[in-house]
């Protein structure tokens, strides 16, 4: 009966997550930003002709606006268009669906980690109302399906460690490999998370039959073949070339300008202290430090117009406290799960910092899952301590609850009412009206 009650709470959380991700999905945001347009147009082209917008049949790397996109979101959108027709809603449907599934999956991941249903429910609940996750679930973003696959891969790996089932290991590695087709950052992050899990659970893995382990990686290796082939073709490495620090024209132009000033007064200092490798390392370290940004995470959010709503951070402001408590609590524990959470978060940030823009919400999006779990640990610990106060516990709990409700209400009102108007330009909300008006005049020009 008690277990049934937990699942009732989970159903309620799923309903909340569904509402926040699907309510007015076709109209909020009010328009399509350029990445959504690119994904939608290529998905439509594949559906109608089997070719992308440049006439290439079923590509792995899609040439887009000054870059190459990976195929996962585009082919998922093709399926959505085939079933539901071409519309803003069906364009965003795969991202919203995988966002919802990730909320459910986090419950099972945390329960697998700690065997604590209360903590699992809190983790799932926090992700369901997380501004960062909601925002990227409501747009046609490549990162949302990729995050689901990564979370699924980690969850199945932990189940494999417990059950010693090589079939489950195959499922884990296959999910992680498929995420490589989702978003460019995954190319560096997936090897990192696989190595991390391998190191943490090395003793348990080393006792498993080696021939069985080899058999379990056959399917993941087959799934990896198109990815490897795509790396050797045009667009394979070009998709990230303009964003990485060493190959970004923007970053290198800035470094060159700095050296030119120093060169006039001290050629030796310019060559030794301000050469390209030193400048790149310094730029990278500045990027890493930039992720310790309270305004980015808890204040006004990302400065990029398509990545936030301008007046709310990636997390609710009260999660400053729960994240700190969560980090402290986990640091004091002697368990391997904290290594997964800390390593996952650090890996994402260290890899995202290799790119020219930081902090950046899309490239660091994979960190939302572990950070939310850490925040849930902090919230669970905080509630446990408050309940021990006895005399003042009710007052404190009601105060915290009211503040949390207000914080969420402020975000929801900002997102669903203010954001569509304030960011109409970034989402090109008038483009659709313009296209429909031009279509009415089409017969005047094409006869």
C-alpha positions as CSV (number, residue, x, y, z in Angstrom):
1,X,0.0,0.0,0.0
2,X,2.9,2.3,0.9
3,X,4.6,1.6,-2.5
4,X,1.3,2.4,-4.3
5,X,1.2,5.8,-2.5
6,X,4.6,6.6,-3.9
7,X,3.5,5.8,-7.4
8,X,0.4,8.0,-7.0
9,X,2.8,10.9,-6.1
10,X,4.9,10.0,-9.2
11,X,1.8,10.1,-11.4
12,X,1.0,13.6,-10.0
13,X,4.6,14.7,-10.8
14,X,4.3,13.3,-14.3
15,X,1.0,15.2,-14.8
16,X,2.7,18.4,-13.6
17,X,5.6,17.8,-15.9
18,X,3.3,17.1,-18.8
19,X,1.3,20.3,-18.2
20,X,4.4,22.5,-18.0
21,X,5.9,21.0,-21.2
22,X,2.8,20.6,-23.4
23,X,0.5,23.5,-22.4
24,X,0.3,25.8,-25.4
25,X,3.4,24.1,-26.9
26,X,2.6,25.3,-30.4
27,X,2.3,29.0,-29.4
28,X,4.7,29.4,-26.5
29,X,7.4,30.3,-27.5
30,X,5.6,32.5,-30.0
31,X,7.5,31.7,-33.2
32,X,10.5,29.6,-34.3
33,X,14.1,30.5,-33.7
34,X,16.5,29.7,-36.4
35,X,17.6,26.3,-35.1
36,X,14.0,25.1,-34.9
37,X,13.4,26.3,-38.4
38,X,16.4,24.4,-39.6
39,X,15.4,21.2,-37.9
40,X,11.8,21.5,-39.1
41,X,12.7,22.3,-42.7
42,X,15.1,19.4,-43.0
43,X,12.7,17.1,-41.3
44,X,10.0,18.1,-43.8
45,X,12.4,17.7,-46.7
46,X,13.4,14.2,-45.5
47,X,9.7,13.3,-45.2
48,X,8.8,14.5,-48.7
49,X,11.9,13.6,-50.7
50,X,14.2,11.5,-48.5
51,X,16.8,14.2,-48.9
52,X,17.9,17.2,-46.9
53,X,17.6,20.8,-48.0
54,X,20.8,20.4,-50.1
55,X,19.7,17.3,-51.8
56,X,21.7,14.8,-49.8
57,X,19.9,11.4,-49.2
58,X,19.4,10.5,-45.5
59,X,22.6,12.2,-44.2
60,X,24.1,11.8,-40.8
61,X,25.4,15.3,-40.7
62,X,22.9,18.0,-41.9
63,X,24.3,21.2,-43.4
64,X,22.5,24.1,-41.8
65,X,23.0,27.9,-41.1
66,X,26.8,28.1,-40.9
67,X,27.2,24.7,-39.2
68,X,26.3,21.0,-39.4
69,X,23.5,19.5,-37.3
70,X,23.4,15.9,-36.0
71,X,20.6,13.7,-37.1
72,X,18.7,12.5,-34.0
73,X,16.3,15.4,-33.6
74,X,15.7,15.8,-37.3
75,X,14.7,12.2,-37.9
76,X,12.6,12.2,-34.7
77,X,10.8,15.3,-36.1
78,X,10.4,13.6,-39.4
79,X,8.4,10.9,-37.6
80,X,6.4,13.5,-35.7
81,X,5.5,15.3,-39.0
82,X,4.5,12.0,-40.6
83,X,2.1,11.2,-37.7
84,X,0.8,14.6,-36.7
85,X,1.3,16.7,-39.8
86,X,3.6,19.7,-40.2
87,X,3.1,22.3,-37.4
88,X,4.9,24.1,-34.6
89,X,3.4,21.7,-32.2
90,X,4.6,18.5,-34.0
91,X,8.0,20.2,-34.5
92,X,8.4,20.6,-30.7
93,X,6.7,17.4,-29.8
94,X,9.8,15.1,-29.7
95,X,11.7,17.5,-27.4
96,X,8.7,17.8,-25.1
97,X,8.1,14.1,-25.0
98,X,11.7,13.2,-24.2
99,X,11.8,16.0,-21.6
100,X,8.8,14.4,-19.9
101,X,10.4,10.9,-20.1
102,X,13.5,12.3,-18.5
103,X,11.5,13.5,-15.5
104,X,10.2,9.9,-15.1
105,X,13.6,8.4,-15.6
106,X,15.2,10.5,-13.0
107,X,12.9,9.0,-10.4
108,X,14.2,5.5,-11.2
109,X,17.8,6.6,-11.5
110,X,17.8,8.1,-8.0
111,X,15.9,5.1,-6.5
112,X,18.5,2.9,-8.1
113,X,21.3,5.0,-6.6
114,X,20.0,5.4,-3.1
115,X,17.0,3.1,-2.6
116,X,15.1,6.1,-1.2
117,X,11.7,6.7,-2.8
118,X,11.2,10.0,-1.0
119,X,14.5,11.3,-2.5
120,X,13.6,9.9,-5.9
121,X,10.2,11.7,-5.8
122,X,11.9,15.0,-4.8
123,X,14.4,14.7,-7.6
124,X,11.7,14.0,-10.2
125,X,9.6,16.8,-8.9
126,X,12.5,19.3,-8.9
127,X,13.3,18.4,-12.5
128,X,9.6,18.7,-13.5
129,X,9.6,22.4,-12.4
130,X,13.2,23.2,-13.3
131,X,13.3,26.4,-15.6
132,X,16.3,25.1,-17.5
133,X,14.7,21.8,-18.3
134,X,11.3,23.2,-19.1
135,X,12.8,25.8,-21.5
136,X,14.7,23.2,-23.5
137,X,11.8,20.8,-23.5
138,X,9.5,23.3,-25.1
139,X,11.6,24.1,-28.1
140,X,13.0,21.9,-30.9
141,X,16.4,21.6,-29.2
142,X,18.8,18.8,-30.0
143,X,20.0,18.5,-26.4
144,X,16.8,17.2,-24.8
145,X,16.5,13.8,-26.5
146,X,20.3,13.4,-26.1
147,X,20.0,14.0,-22.3
148,X,17.3,11.4,-22.0
149,X,19.6,8.8,-23.7
150,X,22.5,9.7,-21.5
151,X,20.4,9.5,-18.3
152,X,19.0,6.1,-19.6
153,X,22.5,4.9,-20.3
154,X,23.7,5.8,-16.7
155,X,20.6,4.2,-15.2
156,X,20.9,1.0,-17.1
157,X,24.6,0.8,-16.2
158,X,23.8,1.0,-12.5
159,X,21.1,-1.7,-13.0
160,X,23.8,-3.8,-14.8
161,X,26.2,-3.4,-11.8
162,X,23.5,-4.7,-9.5
163,X,22.1,-7.5,-11.6
164,X,25.3,-8.4,-13.6
165,X,23.2,-8.8,-16.7
166,X,25.2,-8.3,-19.9
167,X,22.0,-7.7,-21.8
168,X,21.4,-4.6,-19.7
169,X,25.0,-3.5,-20.2
170,X,24.3,-3.7,-24.0
171,X,21.2,-1.5,-23.5
172,X,23.2,1.0,-21.5
173,X,26.1,1.3,-24.0
174,X,23.6,1.5,-26.9
175,X,21.8,4.4,-25.3
176,X,25.0,6.2,-24.7
177,X,26.2,5.6,-28.3
178,X,22.9,6.8,-29.7
179,X,23.2,10.1,-27.8
180,X,26.3,10.8,-29.9
181,X,23.8,11.4,-32.8
182,X,22.0,14.0,-30.7
183,X,24.3,16.8,-29.9
184,X,28.0,17.7,-30.6
185,X,29.1,18.1,-27.0
186,X,28.2,14.4,-26.5
187,X,31.1,13.5,-28.7
188,X,33.5,14.4,-25.9
189,X,31.1,13.8,-23.0
190,X,30.1,10.2,-23.7
191,X,33.7,8.9,-23.6
192,X,34.1,10.8,-20.4
193,X,31.1,9.3,-18.7
194,X,31.9,5.8,-19.9
195,X,35.5,6.2,-18.4
196,X,34.1,7.6,-15.2
197,X,31.6,4.8,-14.7
198,X,34.3,2.3,-15.6
199,X,36.8,3.7,-13.1
200,X,34.2,3.9,-10.3
201,X,33.0,0.4,-10.7
202,X,36.2,-1.2,-12.0
203,X,36.3,-3.9,-9.3
204,X,32.8,-5.1,-10.1
205,X,33.3,-5.0,-13.8
206,X,36.7,-6.8,-13.7
207,X,35.1,-9.9,-12.1
208,X,32.8,-10.4,-15.1
209,X,33.6,-12.9,-17.9
210,X,35.7,-11.0,-20.5
211,X,34.2,-12.9,-23.5
212,X,30.7,-11.9,-22.2
213,X,31.8,-8.3,-22.0
214,X,33.0,-8.4,-25.6
215,X,29.7,-9.8,-26.8
216,X,27.8,-7.1,-25.0
217,X,29.5,-4.4,-26.9
218,X,28.7,-5.8,-30.4
219,X,25.4,-3.9,-30.8
220,X,26.8,-0.6,-29.5
221,X,29.8,-0.9,-31.9
222,X,27.4,-1.5,-34.8
223,X,25.4,1.6,-33.8
224,X,28.7,3.5,-33.7
225,X,29.7,2.8,-37.3
226,X,27.6,5.5,-39.0
227,X,28.9,8.0,-36.4
228,X,32.6,7.1,-37.2
229,X,31.9,7.2,-41.0
230,X,30.3,10.7,-40.6
231,X,33.4,12.0,-38.8
232,X,35.4,11.2,-41.9
233,X,33.0,13.0,-44.2
234,X,32.5,16.7,-44.8
235,X,30.6,18.1,-41.8
236,X,32.0,15.5,-39.4
237,X,34.4,17.8,-37.7
238,X,33.2,21.0,-39.3
239,X,30.1,21.0,-37.1
240,X,32.2,22.0,-34.1
241,X,35.2,23.7,-35.8
242,X,33.8,27.2,-35.4
243,X,32.9,26.8,-31.7
244,X,36.1,25.2,-30.2
245,X,38.6,27.6,-28.7
246,X,41.7,26.5,-30.8
247,X,39.7,26.7,-34.1
248,X,37.3,29.5,-33.5
249,X,38.1,32.5,-35.7
250,X,36.5,34.8,-33.1
251,X,38.8,33.6,-30.3
252,X,41.9,33.5,-32.3
253,X,41.3,37.0,-33.7
254,X,41.1,38.3,-30.2
255,X,44.3,36.5,-29.2
256,X,46.1,37.8,-32.2
257,X,45.0,41.4,-31.5
258,X,46.4,41.1,-27.9
259,X,49.7,39.8,-29.2
260,X,50.0,42.6,-31.7
261,X,49.9,45.2,-28.9
262,X,52.6,43.4,-26.8
263,X,54.8,42.7,-29.9
264,X,55.5,46.4,-30.4
265,X,57.1,46.8,-27.0
266,X,58.4,43.3,-26.3
267,X,58.7,40.7,-29.0
268,X,60.1,38.1,-26.6
269,X,57.3,38.5,-24.1
270,X,54.8,38.3,-26.9
271,X,56.3,35.0,-28.1
272,X,56.7,33.4,-24.7
273,X,53.8,34.7,-22.7
274,X,51.2,35.5,-25.3
275,X,51.6,32.7,-27.8
276,X,48.6,30.8,-29.1
277,X,48.7,27.8,-26.6
278,X,49.1,30.0,-23.6
279,X,46.3,32.3,-24.7
280,X,44.0,29.3,-25.4
281,X,44.7,27.8,-22.0
282,X,43.9,31.2,-20.3
283,X,40.7,31.6,-22.3
284,X,39.7,28.0,-21.3
285,X,40.3,28.7,-17.6
286,X,38.3,31.9,-17.8
287,X,35.5,29.9,-19.4
288,X,35.6,27.3,-16.6
289,X,35.4,30.0,-13.9
290,X,32.5,31.7,-15.7
291,X,30.3,28.8,-14.8
292,X,30.5,29.9,-11.2
293,X,27.9,32.6,-12.1
294,X,25.0,33.2,-9.7
295,X,23.2,35.4,-12.2
296,X,23.4,32.7,-14.9
297,X,22.1,29.9,-12.7
298,X,19.8,31.8,-10.2
299,X,19.4,35.4,-11.3
300,X,18.4,36.5,-14.8
301,X,19.6,33.5,-16.6
302,X,21.5,33.2,-19.9
303,X,22.2,36.3,-21.9
304,X,21.5,34.5,-25.2
305,X,18.0,35.4,-26.2
306,X,16.9,31.9,-27.1
307,X,18.2,30.2,-24.0
308,X,16.3,31.9,-21.2
309,X,13.4,34.2,-20.4
310,X,15.4,37.2,-19.1
311,X,14.3,37.4,-15.5
312,X,14.7,33.9,-14.1
313,X,17.8,31.8,-13.8
314,X,18.3,28.2,-14.9
315,X,17.3,27.1,-11.4
316,X,14.9,28.7,-8.9
317,X,16.6,31.2,-6.6
318,X,15.9,29.1,-3.5
319,X,18.0,26.2,-5.0
320,X,21.1,28.2,-4.2
321,X,20.6,26.9,-0.6
322,X,19.6,23.3,-1.6
323,X,22.5,22.9,-4.0
324,X,25.0,24.1,-1.3
325,X,23.5,21.8,1.3
326,X,23.4,19.0,-1.3
327,X,27.1,19.4,-2.1
328,X,28.1,19.5,1.5
329,X,25.9,16.4,2.4
330,X,27.2,14.3,-0.5
331,X,30.8,15.3,0.2
332,X,30.5,13.9,3.7
333,X,29.1,10.6,2.5
334,X,31.3,7.6,1.6
335,X,29.4,6.4,-1.5
336,X,30.2,6.0,-5.2
337,X,27.0,7.7,-6.3
338,X,28.4,11.1,-5.4
339,X,31.3,10.4,-7.7
340,X,28.9,9.9,-10.5
341,X,27.0,13.1,-9.8
342,X,30.1,15.3,-9.2
343,X,31.9,13.7,-12.1
344,X,29.0,14.1,-14.5
345,X,28.6,17.8,-13.6
346,X,32.3,18.6,-13.8
347,X,32.7,16.7,-17.0
348,X,29.9,18.7,-18.7
349,X,31.3,22.0,-17.5
350,X,34.9,21.2,-18.4
351,X,33.9,20.1,-21.9
352,X,31.5,23.0,-22.5
353,X,34.3,25.4,-21.5
354,X,36.3,24.3,-24.6
355,X,33.9,26.3,-26.7
356,X,34.2,30.0,-27.4
357,X,31.0,31.1,-25.4
358,X,30.7,30.6,-21.7
359,X,28.6,30.2,-19.7
360,X,26.3,28.7,-22.3
361,X,23.0,27.0,-21.5
362,X,22.8,24.6,-24.4
363,X,26.3,23.3,-24.3
364,X,26.1,22.8,-20.5
365,X,22.5,21.4,-20.5
366,X,23.6,17.8,-19.8
367,X,24.5,19.0,-16.2
368,X,20.8,19.8,-15.4
369,X,20.2,16.1,-14.4
370,X,23.0,15.7,-11.8
371,X,22.6,19.2,-10.5
372,X,18.9,18.6,-9.9
373,X,19.6,15.4,-8.0
374,X,22.2,17.2,-5.9
375,X,19.6,19.9,-5.2
376,X,17.1,17.2,-4.2
377,X,19.6,15.7,-1.8
378,X,20.0,19.2,-0.2
379,X,16.2,19.7,0.0
380,X,15.7,16.3,1.6
381,X,18.5,17.0,4.1
382,X,17.1,20.4,4.9
383,X,13.6,19.1,5.5
384,X,15.0,16.4,7.7
385,X,16.8,18.9,9.8
386,X,13.8,21.3,10.0
387,X,11.5,18.5,11.2
388,X,13.8,17.9,14.1
389,X,13.2,21.5,15.3
390,X,9.8,20.3,16.6
391,X,8.7,23.6,18.1
392,X,9.3,25.8,15.1
393,X,9.2,23.1,12.3
394,X,5.7,23.9,11.2
395,X,6.4,27.7,10.9
396,X,9.6,27.1,9.0
397,X,8.1,24.5,6.7
398,X,5.1,26.7,5.8
399,X,7.5,29.7,5.2
400,X,9.7,27.6,2.9
401,X,6.7,26.2,1.1
402,X,5.1,29.6,0.5
403,X,8.4,31.0,-0.8
404,X,8.8,28.0,-3.1
405,X,5.2,28.4,-4.4
406,X,5.7,32.1,-5.1
407,X,9.0,31.5,-6.8
408,X,7.4,28.9,-9.1
409,X,4.4,31.1,-9.8
410,X,6.6,34.0,-10.7
411,X,8.5,31.8,-13.2
412,X,5.4,30.3,-14.7
413,X,3.8,33.7,-15.1
414,X,7.0,35.1,-16.7
415,X,7.3,32.2,-19.1
416,X,3.8,31.8,-20.3
417,X,2.8,35.5,-20.4
418,X,5.8,37.8,-20.4
419,X,8.3,35.8,-22.3
420,X,6.3,35.2,-25.6
421,X,5.9,39.0,-25.9
422,X,9.3,40.1,-24.8
423,X,11.2,37.6,-26.9
424,X,8.9,37.7,-30.0
425,X,11.7,39.2,-32.1
426,X,14.2,36.5,-31.2
427,X,11.7,33.8,-32.1
428,X,10.7,35.6,-35.3
429,X,7.0,35.5,-34.3
430,X,6.0,37.6,-37.4
431,X,7.7,35.3,-39.9
432,X,4.7,33.0,-40.1
433,X,2.3,35.8,-40.8
434,X,4.6,37.2,-43.4
435,X,4.9,33.8,-45.2
436,X,1.2,33.2,-45.2
437,X,0.6,36.7,-46.6
438,X,3.2,36.1,-49.4
439,X,1.6,32.7,-50.1
440,X,-1.7,34.4,-50.9
441,X,0.1,36.5,-53.5
442,X,2.0,33.6,-54.9
443,X,-0.2,33.2,-58.0
444,X,0.6,36.8,-59.0
445,X,4.2,35.9,-59.5
446,X,4.2,32.2,-60.6
447,X,1.9,31.5,-63.4
